[in-house]
Amino acid sequence: MAYLKDMVFEDDELAIGKWEFWDKIESVEQFKEVLLDKKTCDYDFKTIYFLPNGQGYWIFEGWTKGKLFVHYGGDLPVLCYEYKIKQTHSGDFMFVFVENEDEKFIYVLKRSSAKRFAFDDIRKIEDVNLPFEFDEQIVGKWKSIAYVENMDDFENKNYDKDLRLWLEDIEFFEDGKVVRKYFDCTWEDRWTKGKLLDQKKSVVSNYYFKTINGKQIMFLEWKMGNYVYGGMPATFYVFEKV
């Protein structure tokens, strides 16, 4: 994303603020100011904040007048989506023109606030300064074996035990320290009984135990960008004790 730092930013005061999903259409001519039924958003554009000075957050790497930069992570390219704003008697609407390899459509968003939000205004922050309470069951090293939307999904599906997940393993130490090992980095956190205290993102991830086929399985809430910025529910990593 280095080229975004070199980009000459052009301001667009009308874009700044909070935009919420309104509709998904194939062409601008299909746009309607008044919807008889509220539409359901099936994409990552449920809510977008255009922060001052083109500042980015989560999957939204940044913006300049008429352009929104989106990055879905890893080695995927940064996508540039054009946007246009239409002012009506019903409010301000934004058309985001999404064009990928296998899809082409327009996301319509309506501005719900013209506030100049700061970065800390838009992220979910939880109290990670909880007192330490020991839990003998959690102490030790756990290897990830699956990633699921809901805990019940793990029992109802078969998973590839040799699949390498981004979060490879996690170790809980007796003194309340936690070390998470990923493909390309290691994170140190803290824990207390029933909870992992994420020091970087300031979120509290609950963990749960289940006995499945005679084995103790640990489910850990996954609270990353989708949860912190996207307002989506936590998902789960699934672990077996090493």
MONOR-V295077 format. One record per residue. N is the residue number from 1. RES is the residue in one small letter. SS is DSSP state (alpha for helix, beta for strand, coil for the rest). PHI is phi in degrees with one decimal (none if undefined). PSI is psi as a letter, one per 40 degrees, with the letter a starting at -180 (NA if undefined). Layout:
n->[N N]
res->[RES RES]
ss->[SS SS]
phi->[PHI PHI]
psi->[PSI PSI]
//
This chain:
n->[1 2 3 4 5 6 7 8 9 10 11 12 13 14 15 16 17 18 19 20 21 22 23 24 25 26 27 28 29 30 31 32 33 34 35 36 37 38 39 40 41 42 43 44 45 46 47 48 49 50 51 52 53 54 55 56 57 58 59 60 61 62 63 64 65 66 67 68 69 70 71 72 73 74 75 76 77 78 79 80 81 82 83 84 85 86 87 88 89 90 91 92 93 94 95 96 97 98 99 100 101 102 103 104 105 106 107 108 109 110 111 112 113 114 115 116 117 118 119 120 121 122 123 124 125 126 127 128 129 130 131 132 133 134 135 136 137 138 139 140 141 142 143 144 145 146 147 148 149 150 151 152 153 154 155 156 157 158 159 160 161 162 163 164 165 166 167 168 169 170 171 172 173 174 175 176 177 178 179 180 181 182 183 184 185 186 187 188 189 190 191 192 193 194 195 196 197 198 199 200 201 202 203 204 205 206 207 208 209 210 211 212 213 214 215 216 217 218 219 220 221 222 223 224 225 226 227 228 229 230 231 232 233 234 235 236 237 238 239 240 241 242]
res->[m a y l k d m v f e d d e l a i g k w e f w d k i e s v e q f k e v l l d k k t c d y d f k t i y f l p n g q g y w i f e g w t k g k l f v h y g g d l p v l c y e y k i k q t h s g d f m f v f v e n e d e k f i y v l k r s s a k r f a f d d i r k i e d v n l p f e f d e q i v g k w k s i a y v e n m d d f e n k n y d k d l r l w l e d i e f f e d g k v v r k y f d c t w e d r w t k g k l l d q k k s v v s n y y f k t i n g k q i m f l e w k m g n y v y g g m p a t f y v f e k v]
ss->[coil alpha alpha alpha alpha coil coil coil coil coil coil coil coil coil coil coil beta beta beta beta beta beta beta beta beta coil coil alpha alpha alpha coil coil coil coil coil coil coil coil coil coil coil coil coil coil coil coil beta beta beta beta coil alpha alpha alpha coil coil beta coil coil beta beta beta beta beta coil coil beta beta beta beta coil coil coil coil coil coil coil coil beta beta beta beta beta beta beta beta beta beta coil coil beta beta beta beta beta beta beta beta beta coil coil coil coil beta beta beta beta beta beta beta beta beta beta coil coil coil coil coil alpha alpha alpha alpha coil coil coil coil coil coil coil coil coil coil coil coil coil coil coil coil coil beta beta beta beta beta beta beta beta beta coil coil alpha alpha alpha alpha alpha alpha coil coil coil coil coil coil coil coil coil coil beta beta beta beta beta beta coil coil coil coil beta beta beta beta beta beta coil coil coil beta beta beta beta beta beta beta coil coil beta beta beta beta coil coil coil coil beta beta beta beta beta beta beta beta beta beta coil coil beta beta beta beta beta beta beta beta coil coil alpha alpha alpha alpha coil coil coil coil coil coil beta beta beta beta beta beta beta coil]
phi->[none -61.1 -66.8 -67.4 -67.8 -87.7 -69.5 -81.4 -77.4 -116.7 -72.2 -149.7 -59.6 -69.1 -82.8 -65.9 134.1 -106.4 -120.4 -122.7 -54.3 -118.1 -162.8 -123.5 -131.5 -92.2 -148.5 -61.0 -63.4 -82.9 -63.9 -131.3 -68.1 -119.1 -107.1 -71.7 -126.7 -67.8 -85.1 -98.7 -89.1 -113.8 -137.3 -86.0 -104.6 -62.8 -142.7 -129.3 -103.9 -95.0 -83.2 -56.4 63.8 73.5 -61.7 -101.6 -162.3 49.9 -81.5 -90.6 -71.9 154.6 -155.8 -142.0 -53.8 86.7 -139.3 -122.8 -103.1 -125.9 -135.0 -91.6 103.0 60.1 -90.0 -66.3 -73.7 -78.3 -95.7 -113.5 -108.2 -77.2 -133.2 -136.1 -114.0 -120.8 -95.4 -132.4 -65.8 -87.3 137.0 -97.0 -120.0 -117.9 -103.2 -105.1 -89.9 -93.5 -139.0 -113.9 -61.1 -118.4 -155.1 -151.5 -162.0 -124.4 -94.4 -106.7 -124.7 -114.8 -74.3 -101.8 -156.9 -101.2 -63.0 -86.2 -67.5 -94.6 -55.8 -72.3 -73.7 -105.7 -105.5 -80.2 -122.3 -118.8 -77.0 -98.7 -94.2 -92.7 -67.1 -78.6 -129.9 -72.9 -144.5 -60.5 -62.1 -86.6 -62.7 130.4 -105.8 -123.2 -102.7 -72.6 -125.0 -166.7 -132.3 -135.2 -73.8 -134.8 -60.1 -64.7 -62.8 -65.9 -74.2 -98.7 -135.4 -97.2 -122.8 -74.7 -68.9 -92.7 -67.1 -93.2 -97.1 -59.5 -84.8 -79.7 -156.6 -143.6 -124.6 -104.8 -99.1 -63.1 -88.7 94.8 -87.4 -130.6 -124.6 -105.2 -107.8 -110.1 -51.5 -120.1 -162.9 -130.6 -113.5 -108.6 -136.3 -126.5 -142.5 -140.9 -53.8 85.4 -144.6 -99.6 -104.2 -74.8 -76.7 -80.1 -99.5 56.1 -131.2 -109.5 -105.7 -76.9 -121.7 -136.6 -112.1 -141.6 -99.6 -127.5 53.2 80.8 -112.0 -83.1 -113.4 -113.3 -107.4 -120.3 -59.9 -107.2 -118.4 -111.7 -56.5 -57.6 -82.0 -68.0 -112.5 -91.0 69.6 -92.0 -68.4 -67.4 -104.3 -139.6 -94.9 -115.5 -132.3 -115.1 -76.8 -80.2]
psi->[e d d d d e h h h h i g d d d h a h h i h d i h i d i d d e h h d h h d h h i h h f a e f d h h h h i i f e h i i b e h d a i i h e h h h h h e i b e i i h i h h i i i h h h i d e a h i h h h h h h a d e i h a h h h i h h e h e i g i i d e d e i h h i h e f i i h h i h d d d h a h h h h e i h i d i d d d d d e i h i h e e h h i d h d i h h h i d e e i h h h h i d e i h h h a i i i h e i h g h d d e f i h h i i i i i h h f e i h h h h h h h g a d d d d d e e i i i a h i h i i h NA]
//
